[in-house]
């Protein structure tokens, strides 16, 4: 159940910018679509492995999705706080 919720977070938040490498609109569109397809396939595979009684594989995949979700949320939080500080440092160096 938790992996489905985390999969939805990944599906809707899909990409995180980095201060060192900004993504443009085309990259957001292309990479976002690829991330959504991968998450959907992983969730389908979790259901298949669950039905085949391959619990160890299912649990490992669920932990992976939960970990990616946590890193995605932390990355979004860091960008919201960190970009303003980074831009202030750059502006101060130029002046």
VOBASE-222853 format. One record per atom (N, C-alpha, C, O, CB): residue number from 1; residue in one letter; atom name; x, y, z. Coordinates in pm, whole numbers. Each point is the difference from the previous one (the first is absolute). Glycine has a CB too. Example, Ala and Ser with C-alpha at 12.3 -4.5 7.8 and 13.67 -1.06 7.14 Angstrom:
(atom 1, 'A', 'N', (1319, -569, 780))
(atom 1, 'A', 'CA', (-89, 119, 0))
(atom 1, 'A', 'C', (90, 120, 0))
(atom 1, 'A', 'O', (104, -2, 66))
(atom 1, 'A', 'CB', (-293, -115, 59))
(atom 2, 'S', 'N', (154, 222, -197))
(atom 2, 'S', 'CA', (82, 119, 6))
(atom 2, 'S', 'C', (-77, 109, 73))
(atom 2, 'S', 'O', (51, 111, 17))
(atom 2, 'S', 'CB', (67, -174, -232))
END
This chain:
(atom 1, 'X', 'N', (83, -120, 0))
(atom 1, 'X', 'CA', (-83, 120, 0))
(atom 1, 'X', 'C', (87, 127, 0))
(atom 1, 'X', 'O', (-27, 96, -72))
(atom 1, 'X', 'CB', (-154, -224, 194))
(atom 2, 'X', 'N', (285, 126, -40))
(atom 2, 'X', 'CA', (89, 115, 7))
(atom 2, 'X', 'C', (74, 22, -131))
(atom 2, 'X', 'O', (27, 114, -40))
(atom 2, 'X', 'CB', (-1, -154, 285))
(atom 3, 'X', 'N', (8, -70, -313))
(atom 3, 'X', 'CA', (70, 13, -127))
(atom 3, 'X', 'C', (-90, 64, -106))
(atom 3, 'X', 'O', (50, 70, -88))
(atom 3, 'X', 'CB', (90, -270, 146))
(atom 4, 'X', 'N', (-269, 176, -51))
(atom 4, 'X', 'CA', (-93, 64, -94))
(atom 4, 'X', 'C', (-7, 150, 25))
(atom 4, 'X', 'O', (0, 79, -94))
(atom 4, 'X', 'CB', (-134, -292, 80))
(atom 5, 'X', 'N', (128, 252, 140))
(atom 5, 'X', 'CA', (-3, 142, 34))
(atom 5, 'X', 'C', (130, 67, -44))
(atom 5, 'X', 'O', (-2, 109, -57))
(atom 5, 'X', 'CB', (-151, -157, 252))
(atom 6, 'X', 'N', (266, -17, -167))
(atom 6, 'X', 'CA', (129, 56, -42))
(atom 6, 'X', 'C', (11, 3, -152))
(atom 6, 'X', 'O', (57, 93, -57))
(atom 6, 'X', 'CB', (48, -177, 269))
(atom 7, 'X', 'N', (-160, -17, -278))
(atom 7, 'X', 'CA', (-1, -1, -146))
(atom 7, 'X', 'C', (-79, 117, -56))
(atom 7, 'X', 'O', (38, 57, -102))
(atom 7, 'X', 'CB', (-17, -305, 106))
(atom 8, 'X', 'N', (-130, 283, 62))
(atom 8, 'X', 'CA', (-78, 117, -44))
(atom 8, 'X', 'C', (79, 130, 21))
(atom 8, 'X', 'O', (-5, 90, -83))
(atom 8, 'X', 'CB', (-209, -213, 139))
(atom 9, 'X', 'N', (286, 131, 56))
(atom 9, 'X', 'CA', (86, 117, 22))
(atom 9, 'X', 'C', (102, 12, -112))
(atom 9, 'X', 'O', (19, 108, -56))
(atom 9, 'X', 'CB', (-50, -128, 304))
(atom 10, 'X', 'N', (97, -91, -280))
(atom 10, 'X', 'CA', (99, 1, -107))
(atom 10, 'X', 'C', (-66, 35, -132))
(atom 10, 'X', 'O', (55, 76, -80))
(atom 10, 'X', 'CB', (82, -248, 202))
(atom 11, 'X', 'N', (-256, 118, -145))
(atom 11, 'X', 'CA', (-70, 24, -126))
(atom 11, 'X', 'C', (-30, 148, -19))
(atom 11, 'X', 'O', (12, 51, -111))
(atom 11, 'X', 'CB', (-111, -279, 125))
(atom 12, 'X', 'N', (59, 297, 92))
(atom 12, 'X', 'CA', (-39, 140, -12))
(atom 12, 'X', 'C', (116, 98, 19))
(atom 12, 'X', 'O', (0, 107, -61))
(atom 12, 'X', 'CB', (-224, -174, 141))
(atom 13, 'X', 'N', (323, 33, 2))
(atom 13, 'X', 'CA', (113, 90, 21))
(atom 13, 'X', 'C', (114, -26, -99))
(atom 13, 'X', 'O', (79, 90, -27))
(atom 13, 'X', 'CB', (-141, -78, 268))
(atom 14, 'X', 'N', (70, -128, -292))
(atom 14, 'X', 'CA', (91, -60, -98))
(atom 14, 'X', 'C', (142, 54, -9))
(atom 14, 'X', 'O', (91, -82, 3))
(atom 14, 'X', 'CB', (-293, 42, -123))
(atom 15, 'X', 'N', (229, 167, 111))
(atom 15, 'X', 'CA', (136, 48, -19))
(atom 15, 'X', 'C', (38, 106, 103))
(atom 15, 'X', 'O', (-84, 75, 50))
(atom 15, 'X', 'CB', (64, -125, -292))
(atom 16, 'X', 'N', (149, 53, 272))
(atom 16, 'X', 'CA', (54, 102, 89))
(atom 16, 'X', 'C', (115, 69, -71))
(atom 16, 'X', 'O', (90, -66, -52))
(atom 16, 'X', 'CB', (-159, -65, 260))
(atom 17, 'X', 'N', (65, 262, -210))
(atom 17, 'X', 'CA', (111, 78, -54))
(atom 17, 'X', 'C', (120, -10, 93))
(atom 17, 'X', 'O', (-12, -40, 116))
(atom 17, 'X', 'CB', (-148, 197, -230))
(atom 18, 'X', 'N', (273, -121, 61))
(atom 18, 'X', 'CA', (120, 10, 80))
(atom 18, 'X', 'C', (57, 140, -22))
(atom 18, 'X', 'O', (-13, 57, -109))
(atom 18, 'X', 'CB', (60, -308, 93))
(atom 19, 'X', 'N', (14, 305, 117))
(atom 19, 'X', 'CA', (56, 134, -12))
(atom 19, 'X', 'C', (108, 2, -109))
(atom 19, 'X', 'O', (15, 99, -72))
(atom 19, 'X', 'CB', (-64, -55, 316))
(atom 20, 'X', 'N', (122, -153, -256))
(atom 20, 'X', 'CA', (108, -7, -98))
(atom 20, 'X', 'C', (-51, -26, -142))
(atom 20, 'X', 'O', (67, 39, -96))
(atom 20, 'X', 'CB', (81, -121, 276))
(atom 21, 'X', 'N', (-263, 19, -195))
(atom 21, 'X', 'CA', (-54, -32, -133))
(atom 21, 'X', 'C', (-149, 24, 1))
(atom 21, 'X', 'O', (-77, -79, 55))
(atom 21, 'X', 'CB', (258, -93, -96))
(atom 22, 'X', 'N', (-222, 280, -20))
(atom 22, 'X', 'CA', (-141, 33, -12))
(atom 22, 'X', 'C', (-60, -74, -118))
(atom 22, 'X', 'O', (66, -22, -101))
(atom 22, 'X', 'CB', (-26, 247, 204))
(atom 23, 'X', 'N', (-166, -263, -90))
(atom 23, 'X', 'CA', (-71, -66, -108))
(atom 23, 'X', 'C', (-87, 101, -73))
(atom 23, 'X', 'O', (-66, 83, 63))
(atom 23, 'X', 'CB', (69, -302, 63))
(atom 24, 'X', 'N', (-5, 211, -257))
(atom 24, 'X', 'CA', (-89, 87, -76))
(atom 24, 'X', 'C', (-135, -72, -18))
(atom 24, 'X', 'O', (-18, -112, 47))
(atom 24, 'X', 'CB', (216, 223, -167))
(atom 25, 'X', 'N', (-290, -45, 50))
(atom 25, 'X', 'CA', (-135, -55, -14))
(atom 25, 'X', 'C', (-2, -132, -76))
(atom 25, 'X', 'O', (-75, -91, 35))
(atom 25, 'X', 'CB', (-13, 322, -29))
(atom 26, 'X', 'N', (170, -242, -110))
(atom 26, 'X', 'CA', (2, -123, -79))
(atom 26, 'X', 'C', (53, -117, 83))
(atom 26, 'X', 'O', (-53, -111, -6))
(atom 26, 'X', 'CB', (87, 246, -204))
(atom 27, 'X', 'N', (71, -109, 289))
(atom 27, 'X', 'CA', (55, -105, 85))
(atom 27, 'X', 'C', (-102, -43, 105))
(atom 27, 'X', 'O', (-13, -119, 29))
(atom 27, 'X', 'CB', (243, 210, -66))
(atom 28, 'X', 'N', (-303, 5, 95))
(atom 28, 'X', 'CA', (-105, -35, 95))
(atom 28, 'X', 'C', (-102, -93, -65))
(atom 28, 'X', 'O', (-42, -99, 60))
(atom 28, 'X', 'CB', (75, 318, 58))
(atom 29, 'X', 'N', (-73, -187, -240))
(atom 29, 'X', 'CA', (-101, -78, -67))
(atom 29, 'X', 'C', (50, -141, -31))
(atom 29, 'X', 'O', (-68, -98, 29))
(atom 29, 'X', 'CB', (-26, 309, -126))
(atom 30, 'X', 'N', (213, -222, 39))
(atom 30, 'X', 'CA', (53, -129, -42))
(atom 30, 'X', 'C', (35, -87, 121))
(atom 30, 'X', 'O', (-43, -114, 9))
(atom 30, 'X', 'CB', (130, 220, -219))
(atom 31, 'X', 'N', (-7, -52, 301))
(atom 31, 'X', 'CA', (42, -78, 115))
(atom 31, 'X', 'C', (-116, -29, 95))
(atom 31, 'X', 'O', (-3, -106, 64))
(atom 31, 'X', 'CB', (230, 208, -84))
(atom 32, 'X', 'N', (-321, -10, 30))
(atom 32, 'X', 'CA', (-117, -22, 84))
(atom 32, 'X', 'C', (-84, -115, -52))
(atom 32, 'X', 'O', (-48, -82, 78))
(atom 32, 'X', 'CB', (48, 322, -19))
(atom 33, 'X', 'N', (-17, -247, -191))
(atom 33, 'X', 'CA', (-76, -110, -60))
(atom 33, 'X', 'C', (72, -133, 23))
(atom 33, 'X', 'O', (-64, -100, 32))
(atom 33, 'X', 'CB', (-28, 257, -207))
(atom 34, 'X', 'N', (223, -157, 158))
(atom 34, 'X', 'CA', (76, -123, 22))
(atom 34, 'X', 'C', (-10, -45, 146))
(atom 34, 'X', 'O', (-15, -119, 27))
(atom 34, 'X', 'CB', (173, 184, -212))
(atom 35, 'X', 'N', (-150, 28, 279))
(atom 35, 'X', 'CA', (-11, -34, 142))
(atom 35, 'X', 'C', (-137, -58, 32))
(atom 35, 'X', 'O', (-10, -96, 77))
(atom 35, 'X', 'CB', (174, 278, -21))
(atom 36, 'X', 'N', (-267, -125, -114))
(atom 36, 'X', 'CA', (-136, -51, 25))
(atom 36, 'X', 'C', (-19, -141, -56))
(atom 36, 'X', 'O', (-63, -84, 63))
(atom 36, 'X', 'CB', (-22, 319, -68))
(atom 37, 'X', 'N', (140, -259, -112))
(atom 37, 'X', 'CA', (-11, -134, -59))
(atom 37, 'X', 'C', (76, -102, 85))
(atom 37, 'X', 'O', (-50, -110, 24))
(atom 37, 'X', 'CB', (29, 211, -255))
(atom 38, 'X', 'N', (139, -65, 277))
(atom 38, 'X', 'CA', (79, -92, 82))
(atom 38, 'X', 'C', (-71, -31, 131))
(atom 38, 'X', 'O', (-4, -115, 43))
(atom 38, 'X', 'CB', (214, 205, -146))
(atom 39, 'X', 'N', (-266, 11, 168))
(atom 39, 'X', 'CA', (-71, -22, 127))
(atom 39, 'X', 'C', (-123, -88, -23))
(atom 39, 'X', 'O', (-28, -89, 80))
(atom 39, 'X', 'CB', (109, 312, 7))
(atom 40, 'X', 'N', (-153, -199, -194))
(atom 40, 'X', 'CA', (-118, -81, -29))
(atom 40, 'X', 'C', (40, -146, -24))
(atom 40, 'X', 'O', (-66, -91, 50))
(atom 40, 'X', 'CB', (-49, 292, -148))
(atom 41, 'X', 'N', (223, -224, 23))
(atom 41, 'X', 'CA', (46, -136, -23))
(atom 41, 'X', 'C', (47, -67, 129))
(atom 41, 'X', 'O', (-26, -118, 21))
(atom 41, 'X', 'CB', (93, 185, -251))
(atom 42, 'X', 'N', (0, 9, 316))
(atom 42, 'X', 'CA', (44, -57, 127))
(atom 42, 'X', 'C', (-118, -39, 88))
(atom 42, 'X', 'O', (2, -106, 63))
(atom 42, 'X', 'CB', (206, 244, -77))
(atom 43, 'X', 'N', (-310, -54, 18))
(atom 43, 'X', 'CA', (-118, -34, 80))
(atom 43, 'X', 'C', (-72, -123, -56))
(atom 43, 'X', 'O', (-50, -83, 76))
(atom 43, 'X', 'CB', (25, 325, -14))
(atom 44, 'X', 'N', (20, -253, -193))
(atom 44, 'X', 'CA', (-60, -119, -62))
(atom 44, 'X', 'C', (82, -124, 34))
(atom 44, 'X', 'O', (-56, -105, 32))
(atom 44, 'X', 'CB', (-38, 246, -220))
(atom 45, 'X', 'N', (227, -129, 181))
(atom 45, 'X', 'CA', (86, -113, 35))
(atom 45, 'X', 'C', (-15, -41, 147))
(atom 45, 'X', 'O', (5, -118, 32))
(atom 45, 'X', 'CB', (155, 193, -208))
(atom 46, 'X', 'N', (-178, 22, 263))
(atom 46, 'X', 'CA', (-23, -32, 141))
(atom 46, 'X', 'C', (-126, -84, 14))
(atom 46, 'X', 'O', (-1, -99, 74))
(atom 46, 'X', 'CB', (116, 311, -3))
(atom 47, 'X', 'N', (-221, -174, -141))
(atom 47, 'X', 'CA', (-124, -77, 7))
(atom 47, 'X', 'C', (18, -140, -58))
(atom 47, 'X', 'O', (-55, -96, 53))
(atom 47, 'X', 'CB', (-75, 308, -69))
(atom 48, 'X', 'N', (205, -223, -93))
(atom 48, 'X', 'CA', (24, -131, -62))
(atom 48, 'X', 'C', (80, -89, 96))
(atom 48, 'X', 'O', (-36, -116, 22))
(atom 48, 'X', 'CB', (32, 220, -252))
(atom 49, 'X', 'N', (112, -51, 287))
(atom 49, 'X', 'CA', (80, -80, 93))
(atom 49, 'X', 'C', (-79, -35, 126))
(atom 49, 'X', 'O', (20, -107, 58))
(atom 49, 'X', 'CB', (186, 217, -147))
(atom 50, 'X', 'N', (-295, -22, 130))
(atom 50, 'X', 'CA', (-83, -30, 116))
(atom 50, 'X', 'C', (-93, -117, -30))
(atom 50, 'X', 'O', (-21, -87, 85))
(atom 50, 'X', 'CB', (32, 329, -14))
(atom 51, 'X', 'N', (-68, -245, -192))
(atom 51, 'X', 'CA', (-87, -110, -39))
(atom 51, 'X', 'C', (77, -131, -18))
(atom 51, 'X', 'O', (-56, -108, 20))
(atom 51, 'X', 'CB', (-93, 275, -131))
(atom 52, 'X', 'N', (275, -159, 73))
(atom 52, 'X', 'CA', (82, -120, -20))
(atom 52, 'X', 'C', (66, -47, 131))
(atom 52, 'X', 'O', (81, -92, -2))
(atom 52, 'X', 'CB', (-39, 167, -233))
(atom 53, 'X', 'N', (-78, -13, 346))
(atom 53, 'X', 'CA', (55, -32, 131))
(atom 53, 'X', 'C', (152, 19, 8))
(atom 53, 'X', 'O', (67, -71, 75))
(atom 53, 'X', 'CB', (-254, -91, -46))
(atom 54, 'X', 'N', (240, 255, -104))
(atom 54, 'X', 'CA', (142, 36, 8))
(atom 54, 'X', 'C', (10, 120, 93))
(atom 54, 'X', 'O', (28, 112, -44))
(atom 54, 'X', 'CB', (23, -201, -191))
(atom 55, 'X', 'N', (-73, 65, 361))
(atom 55, 'X', 'CA', (-10, 108, 99))
(atom 55, 'X', 'C', (131, 77, 16))
(atom 55, 'X', 'O', (-2, 122, 18))
(atom 55, 'X', 'CB', (-170, -256, 100))
(atom 56, 'X', 'N', (286, 65, -124))
(atom 56, 'X', 'CA', (128, 70, 19))
(atom 56, 'X', 'C', (24, 103, -109))
(atom 56, 'X', 'O', (44, 112, 29))
(atom 56, 'X', 'CB', (48, -316, 82))
(atom 57, 'X', 'N', (-120, 169, -234))
(atom 57, 'X', 'CA', (17, 95, -110))
(atom 57, 'X', 'C', (-99, 115, 15))
(atom 57, 'X', 'O', (35, 116, -22))
(atom 57, 'X', 'CB', (44, -301, -130))
(atom 58, 'X', 'N', (-200, 152, 189))
(atom 58, 'X', 'CA', (-103, 102, 18))
(atom 58, 'X', 'C', (40, 100, 109))
(atom 58, 'X', 'O', (-14, 121, -18))
(atom 58, 'X', 'CB', (-161, -288, -56))
(atom 59, 'X', 'N', (224, 117, 185))
(atom 59, 'X', 'CA', (40, 87, 111))
(atom 59, 'X', 'C', (119, 88, -41))
(atom 59, 'X', 'O', (3, 118, 34))
(atom 59, 'X', 'CB', (-86, -291, 130))
(atom 60, 'X', 'N', (179, 116, -236))
(atom 60, 'X', 'CA', (116, 79, -44))
(atom 60, 'X', 'C', (-44, 112, -93))
(atom 60, 'X', 'O', (50, 112, 12))
(atom 60, 'X', 'CB', (97, -315, 10))
(atom 61, 'X', 'N', (-237, 175, -113))
(atom 61, 'X', 'CA', (-49, 103, -92))
(atom 61, 'X', 'C', (-79, 107, 74))
(atom 61, 'X', 'O', (9, 118, -32))
(atom 61, 'X', 'CB', (-16, -288, -152))
(atom 62, 'X', 'N', (-71, 129, 283))
(atom 62, 'X', 'CA', (-76, 97, 79))
(atom 62, 'X', 'C', (94, 93, 77))
(atom 62, 'X', 'O', (-22, 121, 4))
(atom 62, 'X', 'CB', (-166, -285, 17))
(atom 63, 'X', 'N', (293, 108, 39))
(atom 63, 'X', 'CA', (97, 84, 71))
(atom 63, 'X', 'C', (69, 97, -95))
(atom 63, 'X', 'O', (28, 114, 36))
(atom 63, 'X', 'CB', (8, -298, 130))
(atom 64, 'X', 'N', (-8, 139, -287))
(atom 64, 'X', 'CA', (64, 87, -99))
(atom 64, 'X', 'C', (-91, 118, -34))
(atom 64, 'X', 'O', (46, 114, -7))
(atom 64, 'X', 'CB', (80, -310, -86))
(atom 65, 'X', 'N', (-254, 170, 71))
(atom 65, 'X', 'CA', (-94, 107, -33))
(atom 65, 'X', 'C', (-16, 96, 117))
(atom 65, 'X', 'O', (-7, 121, -19))
(atom 65, 'X', 'CB', (-113, -275, -139))
(atom 66, 'X', 'N', (113, 101, 278))
(atom 66, 'X', 'CA', (-13, 85, 119))
(atom 66, 'X', 'C', (125, 88, 16))
(atom 66, 'X', 'O', (-12, 117, 34))
(atom 66, 'X', 'CB', (-135, -291, 77))
(atom 67, 'X', 'N', (265, 118, -135))
(atom 67, 'X', 'CA', (125, 76, 11))
(atom 67, 'X', 'C', (6, 111, -104))
(atom 67, 'X', 'O', (38, 113, 30))
(atom 67, 'X', 'CB', (77, -316, 60))
(atom 68, 'X', 'N', (-153, 171, -214))
(atom 68, 'X', 'CA', (-1, 102, -105))
(atom 68, 'X', 'C', (-98, 112, 34))
(atom 68, 'X', 'O', (29, 117, -23))
(atom 68, 'X', 'CB', (33, -293, -148))
(atom 69, 'X', 'N', (-176, 140, 226))
(atom 69, 'X', 'CA', (-100, 100, 38))
(atom 69, 'X', 'C', (56, 93, 108))
(atom 69, 'X', 'O', (-17, 122, -8))
(atom 69, 'X', 'CB', (-167, -284, -49))
(atom 70, 'X', 'N', (250, 106, 156))
(atom 70, 'X', 'CA', (57, 84, 106))
(atom 70, 'X', 'C', (107, 93, -56))
(atom 70, 'X', 'O', (4, 118, 36))
(atom 70, 'X', 'CB', (-52, -299, 131))
(atom 71, 'X', 'N', (133, 130, -254))
(atom 71, 'X', 'CA', (105, 84, -59))
(atom 71, 'X', 'C', (-60, 109, -89))
(atom 71, 'X', 'O', (51, 112, -5))
(atom 71, 'X', 'CB', (107, -307, 12))
(atom 72, 'X', 'N', (-266, 163, -77))
(atom 72, 'X', 'CA', (-68, 98, -85))
(atom 72, 'X', 'C', (-59, 113, 83))
(atom 72, 'X', 'O', (14, 117, -34))
(atom 72, 'X', 'CB', (-65, -297, -131))
(atom 73, 'X', 'N', (-15, 145, 274))
(atom 73, 'X', 'CA', (-59, 102, 88))
(atom 73, 'X', 'C', (110, 86, 63))
(atom 73, 'X', 'O', (-14, 122, 8))
(atom 73, 'X', 'CB', (-183, -274, 39))
(atom 74, 'X', 'N', (305, 89, -1))
(atom 74, 'X', 'CA', (111, 77, 58))
(atom 74, 'X', 'C', (66, 89, -104))
(atom 74, 'X', 'O', (40, 112, 31))
(atom 74, 'X', 'CB', (-2, -296, 134))
(atom 75, 'X', 'N', (-26, 136, -288))
(atom 75, 'X', 'CA', (57, 82, -107))
(atom 75, 'X', 'C', (-86, 120, -32))
(atom 75, 'X', 'O', (51, 110, -20))
(atom 75, 'X', 'CB', (55, -313, -72))
(atom 76, 'X', 'N', (-237, 183, 87))
(atom 76, 'X', 'CA', (-91, 113, -24))
(atom 76, 'X', 'C', (10, 102, 113))
(atom 76, 'X', 'O', (2, 121, -25))
(atom 76, 'X', 'CB', (-158, -272, -102))
(atom 77, 'X', 'N', (164, 102, 249))
(atom 77, 'X', 'CA', (11, 90, 115))
(atom 77, 'X', 'C', (133, 76, -5))
(atom 77, 'X', 'O', (4, 120, 29))
(atom 77, 'X', 'CB', (-148, -276, 109))
(atom 78, 'X', 'N', (251, 88, -174))
(atom 78, 'X', 'CA', (132, 63, -7))
(atom 78, 'X', 'C', (3, 107, -109))
(atom 78, 'X', 'O', (58, 107, 19))
(atom 78, 'X', 'CB', (48, -318, 64))
(atom 79, 'X', 'N', (-166, 183, -195))
(atom 79, 'X', 'CA', (-1, 97, -110))
(atom 79, 'X', 'C', (-77, 125, 41))
(atom 79, 'X', 'O', (43, 112, -29))
(atom 79, 'X', 'CB', (-28, -299, -139))
(atom 80, 'X', 'N', (-128, 169, 234))
(atom 80, 'X', 'CA', (-78, 117, 43))
(atom 80, 'X', 'C', (78, 89, 94))
(atom 80, 'X', 'O', (-10, 123, -8))
(atom 80, 'X', 'CB', (-198, -256, -19))
(atom 81, 'X', 'N', (286, 72, 116))
(atom 81, 'X', 'CA', (78, 80, 95))
(atom 81, 'X', 'C', (135, 40, -57))
(atom 81, 'X', 'O', (45, 113, 24))
(atom 81, 'X', 'CB', (-160, -230, 161))
(atom 82, 'X', 'N', (181, 28, -259))
(atom 82, 'X', 'CA', (137, 21, -42))
(atom 82, 'X', 'C', (18, 92, -118))
(atom 82, 'X', 'O', (103, 66, -10))
(atom 82, 'X', 'CB', (-61, -286, 96))
(atom 83, 'X', 'N', (-138, 228, -175))
(atom 83, 'X', 'CA', (16, 82, -120))
(atom 83, 'X', 'C', (9, 147, 37))
(atom 83, 'X', 'O', (82, 73, -55))
(atom 83, 'X', 'CB', (-207, -242, -80))
(atom 84, 'X', 'N', (42, 212, 226))
(atom 84, 'X', 'CA', (4, 141, 39))
(atom 84, 'X', 'C', (135, 36, 60))
(atom 84, 'X', 'O', (54, 106, -30))
(atom 84, 'X', 'CB', (-302, -111, 70))
(atom 85, 'X', 'N', (303, -80, 45))
(atom 85, 'X', 'CA', (130, 26, 60))
(atom 85, 'X', 'C', (109, 1, -106))
(atom 85, 'X', 'O', (89, 85, 3))
(atom 85, 'X', 'CB', (-167, -191, 211))
(atom 86, 'X', 'N', (72, 12, -308))
(atom 86, 'X', 'CA', (101, -9, -105))
(atom 86, 'X', 'C', (-5, 123, -89))
(atom 86, 'X', 'O', (104, 55, -35))
(atom 86, 'X', 'CB', (-120, -306, 39))
(atom 87, 'X', 'N', (-103, 294, -41))
(atom 87, 'X', 'CA', (-13, 118, -86))
(atom 87, 'X', 'C', (48, 126, 71))
(atom 87, 'X', 'O', (56, 89, -64))
(atom 87, 'X', 'CB', (-249, -198, -53))
(atom 88, 'X', 'N', (172, 119, 247))
(atom 88, 'X', 'CA', (48, 115, 75))
(atom 88, 'X', 'C', (151, 4, 1))
(atom 88, 'X', 'O', (60, 107, -14))
(atom 88, 'X', 'CB', (-265, -113, 155))
(atom 89, 'X', 'N', (269, -112, -123))
(atom 89, 'X', 'CA', (147, -6, 1))
(atom 89, 'X', 'C', (55, 42, -136))
(atom 89, 'X', 'O', (98, 75, -6))
(atom 89, 'X', 'CB', (-104, -260, 177))
(atom 90, 'X', 'N', (-55, 139, -278))
(atom 90, 'X', 'CA', (47, 35, -135))
(atom 90, 'X', 'C', (-17, 150, -24))
(atom 90, 'X', 'O', (90, 64, -53))
(atom 90, 'X', 'CB', (-150, -295, -31))
(atom 91, 'X', 'N', (-54, 287, 122))
(atom 91, 'X', 'CA', (-23, 143, -20))
(atom 91, 'X', 'C', (100, 83, 80))
(atom 91, 'X', 'O', (48, 102, -49))
(atom 91, 'X', 'CB', (-292, -147, 9))
(atom 92, 'X', 'N', (276, 3, 163))
(atom 92, 'X', 'CA', (95, 73, 82))
(atom 92, 'X', 'C', (141, -6, -60))
(atom 92, 'X', 'O', (74, 98, 11))
(atom 92, 'X', 'CB', (-213, -147, 192))
(atom 93, 'X', 'N', (177, -61, -264))
(atom 93, 'X', 'CA', (132, -11, -60))
(atom 93, 'X', 'C', (11, 88, -124))
(atom 93, 'X', 'O', (108, 54, -28))
(atom 93, 'X', 'CB', (-88, -287, 115))
(atom 94, 'X', 'N', (-127, 250, -161))
(atom 94, 'X', 'CA', (2, 82, -122))
(atom 94, 'X', 'C', (8, 148, 33))
(atom 94, 'X', 'O', (55, 78, -77))
(atom 94, 'X', 'CB', (-188, -252, -40))
(atom 95, 'X', 'N', (80, 213, 231))
(atom 95, 'X', 'CA', (-3, 142, 37))
(atom 95, 'X', 'C', (127, 41, 60))
(atom 95, 'X', 'O', (15, 117, 38))
(atom 95, 'X', 'CB', (-252, -128, -4))
END
